[in-house]
Amino acid sequence: MLVLVINSGSSSLKYQLIDMDTEKVLAKGNCERIGLDKPFIKHTKNDSPQVIIETDLSDHTKAMGAVISILTGKEHGVITDMNQISVVGHRVVHGGERFTRSVIIDEEVIKQIEACYDIAPLHNPPGIAGIKACKTIMPNTPMVAVFDTAFHQTVPKHAYLYALPYEIYETYRIRKYGFHGTSHRYVAERAAQLMGRNIEELNIVTCHLGNGSSICAVKGGKSIDTTMGFTPLAGLVMGTRCGDIDPAIVTFIMKKMNMTADEADDYMNKHSGMLGITGISSDFRDILKAEEEGNDRARIALDMFCYRVQNYIAQYAGVMGGLDAVVFTAGVGENNPFIRTRSTANLKFLGIDIDEAKNNTKAAEIDISTETAKVRTFVIATNEELAIARECKSLLS
């Protein structure tokens, strides 16, 4: 079975073609600058070097057509006919309360995803654009929606409600939804496999740390709490997002800085976080270098980030009534040993104890715990595309 995985953004469309008999990636790429000037596609065939292909990407339908042409072409292709693709899996960021699992896409599903536009205005419209583009180019191929929010639908009501008048929830469905669910689920299940344990027996904290970051409490294979909330703005300090703050700050700065609601939203989402504190960059590599050079604001920003990671790990261990494993994943979590050390430094009382030699070893999957640690600490490269492809295979079979 060949599965084409699509992750559609407002001006981009990422793709992977995966052979699910072997779970091997046959080809992958990214259509960039869709609808803008000078569009191009970065494409990689099997293990060959990446190529840049300049072509018409005036909209998502054109982009999808270009992807199919490349995948079936003589020069860069890996299949002879688009009908060889059994199913297309779409990453959809927000499924609201309607979707608790992945579903085969029909017109009703599209309407329900569109109904979430108010609560996911930046993410769901591009997702729908990708789905409709695929349906235009591949009308007879089954499509599956895999939701970032679905994994968190097991969070109990006392954990997902906000202490606002209950009518606000009933009318507008304002509640914690959580995100990065596909990643959290994948690395939690992989950690259980590496431990040789049944995930239903385990309490795991998964730390998806990147420019956007979230932490999840996974008890018995189910999400019971997570740091992101109604939107991806909540929780940890992130690259450009402020994370948790006193809500009264929002109205305060709106009055003091004469901001509209949209301007305040932009300020907290795009100009805050690590960028806002350092005044340098949202990239952790730049910030770590600045700290080494003696930049005090860079040091403070890193302390803030690691403090909050540490805080949530301990909090979720308490919520679950114990802890068996911690997993670090995503760009920062996978590649930054310093962040892992700093984020677990005061957690030995929980049984977390990192071996620094292992921690500084580059590997896609590694247990970085000491031999005597009671809690296992893993670095596991996330693979959301493979997780989406597995969901597609499961649904169709």
N, C-alpha and C positions, 0 to 999 in steps of 0.2 A: 504494500500500500504506500503510495506517494502522497504526502500531505504538504500543502503549501501554506505556510504560516505568514499572516499579514499583520503588521503593526502600523497603523496609519496615524500620522500627525497632520497638523494643519497645512504644512508645506513639505511633508516628507512621507515616504512609504517604505518601511523596512520589510524585507521578505527573506524567508528561508524555505528551501525545498528539502524535505527530509524523507528518506526511505525508512519507513517504520518497521520493515523486516529486520533491519540491522541498526536502526536509529542513527544512521549516518547522514550528515548534512551533505547533500549533493551540490548545492549552490546557495549563495546568500548575497544580499546586497541592500542598498538603500537608494531610493529615488530622492534626490535633494532639490530644493528650490522649486517645488511644484507651484505653478502659477506665477513664478517670478522670472526675472531675466537670468540668463546663463544657467539653465537647469542641467543636471547631469546625474548619472547613475554610477555608484561604486558597486562593482560586481566581482564576486569571487567564485570560481568554478572548482569544486572539490578542494584540493590543496594547492591550486595554482596561484600565482601572484594576482593581486587585485588589479583590475583594469578600470579606467574611467571612460564612460560612454556618454557623449553629449547627444541629446535627442530632445524631441518635443515633449514637454511635460506641462502642458498648459492647464491640465486639471487631473484629478485622480483617475478618471477613466483612461486618459491618454497614458498616464503613468503605468496603470495596470496592463494596458495593451503592450507597452514597451517591455515590461517585465516578462510577459508571455513570449514576446518575440525573441528576447534574449535567451530565455530558458529553452526554447525550441530551435534556436538558430544554430547554424553549422559551426560558427567560430567560437561562441562562448556557451552554447547550450549543453544540456545534459539529458534532455528527452527529445523525442522526435515529434510528439503531438501533445497538445494541451489536454486531450482526453485521457492521457496517462495519469493525470492528477485526480486522485480519488475524492479528495475533499479539501476545502480551504478553511483554515482556522483563523478567526479574527480575534485579536486582543481588543476587548472593550473595557474601558476603565470603570464605568459606573453602571451597575445594574439595578440600583435602588434596592427596595425591599422585594421587588417582584422576582428576581432571579437568585436562587440559592445554589444553582449548579449551572454547568455549561448546557447550552441548548442548540438544537438545529434551527437555523434562522428561517423564518417565514415572515410574511407581511405583518403579522401581529407582533412578533418579536421586534421588528424594526420600529413599529409604533411605540412599543414600551421603552425601547432605548431612547427614542426621540423625546419621550415624556420626561426623561431625566436631564434634558438640556439645561433646565433652570439650575440644577445642582451640580452640573458638570459642563459648564459652557465652553471650557477650553479643550475638553477631551472627547466628549461623545460626538459632537458634530464631525470631526475628522474621522472618527471610527465609522460613522454611518456613511461618510463619503467613500471610504475604502470598501465597505460592504456593497454599496450600490454600484461602484465601479466594477467590482468582481462579478456581480450579477449581470451587468451589461456585457462584459467580455466572456463570461463563463456561465451562461444561463442554466445549463443542465447539470452543473457540478454542485453537490451539496455544500452548504456553508454552515459553519459552527461558530457561535459566539462564546468566548471564554472570558469571564468577567473578573476583573481585579478585586471586586467587592464580594464575590460569591463566597470565598473561603471564610470571610468574617461574619457571615450570616448566622453562625453558631454562637456569636457573642451574646451573652444573656442580656435581658432587657435592663436590669439594674446597672449594667456596665455600658450600654450604648445610649441610654437616655441622658439628656442634659436637664439640669434643675431649673428649667424654664416652665411657665404655665403649660400644662399638659395639652391644652388646645393647640399650642404651637406645633407640637409633634403630630397631633391628629390632622391638622389642616395642611401643614407644609412638609411633613415628614422630616423635620429637623432632628437629627440624631447622629450618633457616630456610625460611619459606614466602614472606614478603614480602606487601605489600598495596598498595593504590592502583594495581594493575596496569592497570586500564582507563584511568585518567588518564595514567599514564606512557606507555602505548602510543599513546594519542591525540595527545599533544603532541609525542612523538618523530616520529611520522609527519607531523604538520603542519609541524614544523620542516624536515624533509626536503623537503616540497613548497615551502615558502617559499624554500628554498635552490636549488630547481630541480635537486636531486640525487636519485639513487637511494639509499634508506635503507640498502640492503645495502652501500654504500660508506662509510658514516658511523659515527663514534664520537660518541655524544651522551650528555651527563649531564642528566637531567631532575630538577628540584627541585620537588616537590609540597609547598609550604610553607603550612600553615594551623594550626589548633588541633591537628590530627594531621598530622605531617610525615614525609615519606620522600624519599630520593634514590635514583635508579636509574642504573646503567651500562647503556646500550643500545648494543650493538655489532652492526652489520649488521641492525638492526631487532629484535634479540633481547635480552632482559634477561639479563645475565651476573652481576649482583650488585645487591643493594639493601640499604637500611639497616635496615628492619624485619625481624624475625626469626621466631621460633616464634609470637610474638604481636606486635601493633602497639606494644608497649611499648619495643622496642629501637630503637637508632639515635640520631636527633637529640633534642635537648632539645625538648619540645613544650609545649603549653598547660598541661596538668596532669600529663603523663607525664615520668618522669625520663630516659628514653632509656638509653643504655649506661652502666652502672656496674659496679664491681667486684662480682661475685656474692657475695663474702663479706660485703658490707655488709648484705645481706638478713638473713642469720642473726644478724649482730651487732645490728641494731636490733630484731629480734624478741626477742632475749634482754634487751637493755637496756630496751626499752619494753613488755615483756611482751605481745607481739602474737601473735595466731594467724596461720596462713598466709593466711587470707582477709583479715585486717586489714592485713597487710603488702602484699598485692596491691592492696588499695584505696588504701593510703597512696602507693604508687608510681604508680598509675594516675590517681588523682583529686586528690591533694594535693601533688604534686611539680611538676617542670618549671618553667615561667615563674612560675606561681602560687606555688610553694614558695619559689623564690629571692627573688621580689619581696615576697611577703606582701601584694600589692595586687590583682592580677588575672591572668587567663590571656590577656586580650585585648591584642594587641600595640599597639593604639591607646592604651589606657590606660597601658601601660608606656612607650611613646615619650614621651607627655605628661609622665609622672612623671620621666623622665630629663631632659627639658628644664627641669623645675623643680628639678633638682639632686639627685634621689633616686639615691644611689649604688648601692643594690641593683638598681634598674631598669637602670642602666648595666651592671652586672656581668651581669645576666641576658641582656641583648641581646648583650653581648660573647661570652657562652658560646654562645648560639644561632648567631651568625654565624661564630664560630670553628669550630664543628662542621660547618656547611654548607661552609665553605671547605676544611676538612680532607677531607671526603668528595669534593668536586669534584676536588681534587688526587689523592687516592687512586685514584679511579676512572679518571682520565686515565692514571695509571700502569698500572692493571690492563688497560686496553684498548690500551695502547701508543700513545696519541695521543688528540687531542681535536679535533673539528670544530665542535661547538656545545654551548652550555649553554642550557637552557630553564628559566625560572621560571614557575610556575603555582600555582593555588589561591589562597585568600583573601589570604594574606600575600604570596606570591610575585608575584601579579598586581597588587596594590594598594600595595605599599610600596617605593618607590624607595630609601629609606634602607637597608633590609635588603639589597637587591640590591647597592648600592654597597659596603656593609660586608662582605658575604659574598664579594666578589671582589677586595677591595682589594690583596691580596698575590699575585694570580695572573697578573700581567702576564707572568711568565716562561713561562707556558703559552700565551700568545698572547691572553689575555682582556683586553679593554680597552673599558670602557664610556664612551659619550658621555653626559655628565650632562644635557645638554639633551634628548636623546632619552629618557633614563631617566626624566625628570620629565614626559614627555608621557603623558597618559592615552589608552590605546588597547587594544582587545581583543587585537590582535596587532601587535607591533612589534619590529624588530631594533634593539636599543639599543647596538650596537657602534659603535666609531669606524670610519672608512673604512679605516684601516690595520690593524685588528685581524685577526690570523690565525685566531682562533676567533670564530665568530658567537655573540652572546648575545641570546636572544629572551625576550620576555614573550608568552606565549600563554595565553589563557583556556581552561581545560579544559572539556570538554563530555562528561562521562561518559554522559549520557543519549543523546546522539547516537551515541556509540560503541556503546552497547548496542543502539540501534535498527539500526545498520548490521550488527551481528552477527546480529540477528534476520532482517533482509532477506537476508543472505548465506546463512544456514542454510536458509531456506524456498525460496530460488530455486536 
